[in-house]
Amino acid sequence: MSDIFDDEFNRNVRFINVMKEYGFSDLDRGYIGHYPCDGRLKVFVSKAHRDAIYCILEVKNEIPNVTSEPMAQAIFYWLEAVRIMIGGKDNQFLSKTNFPAVLLLHYGESCSKCLFIYFTFSTGPYISVALAVYTGIANVQMMTPVFPLHFHPSDARARATGERFICALRRLLFNLKNYYLTAAFSEQPLLQPQFPFYNRYTDGITTHQFVYEKQIDLKRAFIAHLKDNPEDKIFVKFALCYGEDAHETAYAYGFAPKLRAVERFEDGWVMVVMDDVSHQYRWMRKPLKKKVYQAAEKALALLHKDGYVHGDVRETNIMVKRDGVDSEDLGEIILVDFDWAGKENTVRYPSNITLNHPDIPRPESVERGGLIFSAHDVEMLRLLS
């Protein structure tokens, strides 16, 4: 795989042959609709009466010398496969699956898994994998770094990494093929295809399953309700960190929604579940009115007294009563979005925090990766008035 090839076709054929040696026997060149692709894996789904493409290969010989971007090209091939599977605007399949598939790039190949689509890419002697799923729009995420295939034979660590990569890819494709043969297009789908996210939480004693209702402004935040009680509305968000202790403290004082659960996953993501208060409160717009400012100032003072900082005091993180704020009492406003919150002199701003943005004013002393101080909260609130 680390050979130098004169043209893309020879690299493509050699890559497919090598993959066949490692168990990907059905991988071959073919068409997706009217478009020839560098490789694909497909399975006939009897319930749908058509083929499902669950892996797409995209090969480029030398990336700097081509005019097309392999990742984008692989995604377009997959979208064409989805279009063919759907067949029409009101096709019933949209409610039964989200068409997971794998795109693999050597400079390329593709693979996918239940509820997600994996894209694998390699440039010259490199390879990588991405994940995608269709929810009305294309959702694609890289799942691996770019892995070099031109390491020295004596590099045992690189060889072991490559072996694990191939083993994981083979298991992924096996599971994805099995998904299309069994679970996909079933009469009783287990999940909501348009919401391919975790759908249960534990309150410490009982596990509750919930049903997603809508996404909020294309963010990783959703309104949902408990499966066994549609009237019990909840707010669900996914984040990379969350200051649950600070949130609990704010709730105890009466200026935050009730926190139901914080579920932490192995990949570092956090699912936060709290009461939906959108029927009582609405998001604030700056400049803050005097009573709103005073109520928020009092809330922050209590949070700081207990040693906590919020870290992101913006108008979008302050909610006010829908029927108006009559006083500066706690409960007239609530604070939300405790992602960066925690103990002062301990928690830090993320390295990708937005600075020097006209719509998000922050104190000049705020630094990427720097400590969050209570003075920052106070200054951000002042900048909203």
N, C-alpha and C positions, 0 to 999 in steps of 0.2 A: 504493500500500500504506500510505501514511501518512494516508489519509483517516480521518475520524471517522464511525463507523457507528452507526446507531440500534439495530441488533440483531445478534445473533451470526450469523444465517443469511446476511445480506447480506455480512458480512465473510467468511464461509466461501466463498460463491459467488465473490466477487471474488478471493479468494486463489487458488482453484483455477484461475480463468480466467487470472490472471497467470502461474501456474506452467505452464499449458498453452502460453502464449506463449514460455516459455523451454525448451520441449522435453519437458515432463512430460505428454504428450498423453493417457496412459492414466489419469491421476489423476481419480477421480470419487467422489462420495458413494455409499455403499452399505451393505451389511450385513456384519458378521462374526458368523456364527452367526445368532442372533435379534436381535442388537443393531445399531441403526443407528449408523454412525460418520460423522465429518465428511469423511473422505477415505481412500482406500486405493489401493494398487497391488497387483495380483495377477497370477500367471502359472499356467497349467495345467501341472502336472508329470505327464507321461505315465507315468513309472516309479512314481509314487505314486497315479495315477488320481484326482487331486484338485487343487484350487487351492492355491497357496502365497501367503499374504499377506506381502509383503516390504516394504511401506511403509504406515504408518498416520498419518493426519492428525488432529490434535486442535486445534480452534479455540475460543478464548475471546475474547469481545469486550472485556471489561474485567475483569481478574483480581480486583481487590478487590471486585467486585460479584457474584461467583459463589460458589456453595457447594462446587463440586468443584475438585480440584487437577488441572490438565491432565496433568502428568507421570504421576501415579498412574493417571489415567483411561486414558491411552495405553498404559501398561504392562498394565492389565487387558484392554484390547482385544487386545493382542498375545498374552497368555496364553490368551485364549479361542481365538485363531487356532491357537496351538500345540496346545491341547487337541483341537481338531477334526482337526488334522493327525495327531496321535498316534492318536486313535480308541479306544485301549484301553490297559490297563496294560502289556501285554506286546508292544506293537506293535514291529515290527522297525525302524521308522524311528528309534527312539531310539538305535540303534547306528549310524546312517548320517548323521545331521545333528544340529545343535543349533539349527535353526530361526532363523537370523539374519533380522533385519528392521529397517526404519527407522521410527522414530516422529518425525513432524515436527509441531512446535507453532507455530501462528501464532495465537497463542493461538487454531494449530497444524498440524504434519505429521510424518510418520515415514518413515525410510529405514533400510536395513540392508545389511550386507556379509557375505561368506562368513565363517562362524564367529561373526559378531557381529550385533547389531541396533542400528541407529541410530535415536534418537528426536530429532525436530526440533521445537522449540517457539518460538512467538513470542507475546508479550503485547502486544495492541494492535499497534503498529507495530514489533514485535520478533520475532526468530526465533532458534532455536538447535537443536542436534542432539545426541542421546544415542545411546549404543551399548549393545546388550543381546544376550545369548546364553543359551540354555536348557541347563543342565547337571543337570537334576533340580530346580533352583531357578532363579529369575529372576536374572540378572546384568545390571545396567544401569549404564552410566556416561555422564555428559555428555562429549561430544566437542568441543564448541565453547562459547565464552562466549555470552551473549545478545547478538545483533547488532541494533542499531537500524536501522530502515528509514526514519526520518524526518529524515535528514540533508539539509543544503542542497545543491542541484544543483551548486554550485560546489566542493563538498568532493570533490576528485579522489581523495584517499586513501580516503575512506569508500566512494566509488563503486567503486574498484578492489577493495577488500576484498569488497564485495557481489558483484562479478562473479566473483571467485575462489571465493567461497562457493557460488554457484549452479553454477559449473563443476565444483567438487569434488563437490557433491551429485549432479549429473547423472552423473558418472563412477561414483560409488559405487553409485547405483541401477542403472546399466547392468551393472556387474560383479555385483551381487547377483542381478539377474534371470538373468544368464548362469549364475551358480552353480547356481540352482535348475533351470535347463534342462539342465545338463550334469553337474556334479560331485555335487550333492546326490542322495542315495538310490542312489548307484552300488553295484555289487556289491563293489567293493574300495575302501572309503573310505580316503583318504590319511592322515587324522588320527583321533585319538580324540575323538569329539564331546563326551564328558563332560569332557575336559581340553583346552580350546581354547587351549593355550599352546605356546610354542616347545619343540621336542622334539629338539634336537641341540646339541652343543657341540664346540668344537675345542680340543684339548690343545696346540696350537702346531704340530702336524704333521698329525694325523689328525682328521677329523670323525666324531663318534660320534652315532648316532641312538639315542634311548632311548624306553622305553615307561613311561608313568605307571601306578602301581599304586594309590595312594591319597593323599588329601589329609590333612594333619595338623591336626586341630582347627579346621577352617574358616579356617586361616591361609593365607598365600601360600607354603606349604611342602609338599613332596610327597616320597613315596618312589617311586622308579622303578628300572628295570633296563635295562641295555644291550640293544638289540634283538637283537644277534647273540650275547648271552651272558646269559640270564635269571638266572644265578646271581650276576652282578656287579651288586650293589645300589648305588644312589647316592641322595643326598639333594639335592633341588633346591629352591631358594627364590628368590623375586623380591623385590627391595628397591629403594629409591631411591638408596642409596649403599652402598658396602662397602669396608672396610679390608683389602684383600687382602694388603698388605705386613705388617700386624700379624698377620693370620692365618698367613701363611707363616712368620713368625718364631716364633709359638707352636707351629706344627707341627714346626719344626726342633728345638725344645726338647722336643717330645714331649707337649704338652698341648693339642693341637687335631687334629681330623680332617684327613686329607690333602685339600688343595684341588685339584680337577681343572681347573676353569675359572671365569673370571669374564667373562661376555659382557655388553657394554654396548650398549644400544639407543638409537636416535635420540631417542626420546621421554623419555629420562632414566632409564628403568628398567634394572635390573641383574639378570641371572640368574646365580646362584651355584651351582656344582655341586661337591659334595665326596663323599667316601666315606660310605656309610651305616654308622654305628657303633652303631645301636640294638640290635644283637644282643649287644654287649659292654658298653654303658653305658646307664644310665637317668638320667632327670632327677632332680635333687636337690630335697628339700623342707627348708624351714627349720623350726627352727634347725639350722644346720650342726653336725655332730659335730666333735669336736676334730681328728681326723686329716684330715677333709675340709677343715676351715678351714685347717689348717697347709699342706696340699698346695696349696690355692688361693692362699694367701698367698705361697708360694714361687713359684708360676707368675706371679703378678702382679709380683713383684719382678724376675723375669727380663725380663718384657715392658717394665717401666718402665726397667730398666737399658739397654735398647736404644733408649730414647726413645719408646716407644709407650704409648698408653693404650687401655683397652678401652671405657669409657664407659657400660656397662650391666651391671654385675656384680649380677645377680639370681640367685635359686635356679633359675629356668628356663633360665639360661644356663650353669649348671654341671652337668655330667654325671659320675656316679660309676660305678665298675665294678659290674656286676650281682651279682657274687659277693662284694661287700663291699670296703671300703677297709682294707687292712692296715697302711698306713704313710702318711707324708706325702710319699712319693716322687712325682716327676712321672710321669704316666701312670696314677696311681691315680684321678685326676680329669682331665677335659678342659674347656676353655672353648669355648663356641660363640657364635654371633651376634655377629660382628665388624662389624655394620652401621655403627656410629658410631666404630669404632676408627681409629687413625691416629697421626700424630706429635703429641706433646704440644705445646701452645701453637700448634697449627695447626688441628686438627679442633674442631668445635663441636657442641653439642647441637642437635637439630632445634627449630624454633620451636614445634612442637606436642607437645613432651615432656610426659609426665604428671608433675605435681608435687603434693605434699601429698596423696598417696593412701595410705591406711593399709596397703594390700597391697604397695606399691612404695616403700619408704623410700629417700629420697635425702638427701644432705647439704644443709643449708640454703643453702650457697653456690652450688648448681647453679641456673643461670638459663636460660630459654628463649633459644636462640641464642648462649649463652655458651660460652667456651672450656672444653674438657674437661681436667682436671688429674689427675695420678696420685693425688693426695690424695683425689680423689673416689672412685676405684676402691677405695682402701684403706678409706675410711669406709663405702662401700656393703657391702663384705665384712664389716666389723665389725658392721654393722646386721643381718646375716643370722645372726650367732652367738647 
